[in-house]
Amino acid sequence: MRQISYDFFTCLTDIDSKPHNKNSSQSLSVSNIHTADTNRKLQQIAFESKEYLVQEEEEEKEYIILQNNIRKQLSEQLNIEILAKFDFSNLDNQIKLIFQWIMVVFYRTSSEMYEWKIFKEICIREDKGRDLKYRIGLKNVVRMTKLEFELTKQLILQKQFIELKNQNNKDISKFICQIYDIIQIIIRTFEAGQKVIKIEEELIKRQISEEQQKQSEK
């Protein structure tokens, strides 16, 4: 029998350095995938004072740290091992969308490679889900690709349907509820990170402009 290991997806250590599979969705602009409120905040940055931007940057970074700590705590509470008791091979059970999302975002692997038996063996049974919980809790989601963020937001739209399909089992329902709490945190963290990046770019642009102005006045 062919031995199955974590290398079937990626190695354990450099989960954030692997190039992602190319997809046309990666050409989406930030303005296309953010919420309307986030778009407004990003556009407003260019009109704010330097002092305000520095304060906003600090507050957003503190917010990201807080959200990361909450996500880590929630991931530690996930009872991933319990999933090994169930068979999610049924194509009608849309919980597979959660597992496919996990493969894309946390293992940097194509969702097309998803197959329940392999996923269960590698991510759940092999180490009782410890590595998966580590990834879910600690991956740097601020640096998600646009495609990964888009897939995360799309999964939110499937929440009610997935819950209805699995409402008769309290263990699965609890897992789904916990995962969606984490997904909401990931979205908030990513958007806060994008705001920090935008502020940093604006501050650098202004610094360059100020230095050029000083040089021209000499």
Stockholm file with secondary structure:
# STOCKHOLM 1.0

chainA/1-218         MRQISYDFFTCLTDIDSKPHNKNSSQSLSVSNIHTADTNRKLQQIAFESKEYLVQEEEEEKEYIILQNNIRKQLSEQLNIEILAKFDFSNLDNQIKLIFQWIMVVFYRTSSEMYEWKIFKEICIREDKGRDLKYRIGLKNVVRMTKLEFELTKQLILQKQFIELKNQNNKDISKFICQIYDIIQIIIRTFEAGQKVIKIEEELIKRQISEEQQKQSEK
#=GR chainA/1-218 SS CCCCCGGGTCCSSCTTTSCCCCCGGGGCCHHHHSCHHHHHHHHHGGGSCHHHHHHHHHHHHHHHHHHHHHHHHHHHHCCGGGGGGSCCCCTTCTTHHHHHHHHHHHHCCCGGGCCHHHHIIIIIITTTTHHHHHHHHHSCGGGCCHHHHHHHHHHHHTHHHHHHHTTTCHHHHHHHHHHHHHHHHHHHHHHHHHHHHHHHHHHHHHHHHHHHHHHHHC
#=GC SS_cons         CCCCCGGGTCCSSCTTTSCCCCCGGGGCCHHHHSCHHHHHHHHHGGGSCHHHHHHHHHHHHHHHHHHHHHHHHHHHHCCGGGGGGSCCCCTTCTTHHHHHHHHHHHHCCCGGGCCHHHHIIIIIITTTTHHHHHHHHHSCGGGCCHHHHHHHHHHHHTHHHHHHHTTTCHHHHHHHHHHHHHHHHHHHHHHHHHHHHHHHHHHHHHHHHHHHHHHHHC
//
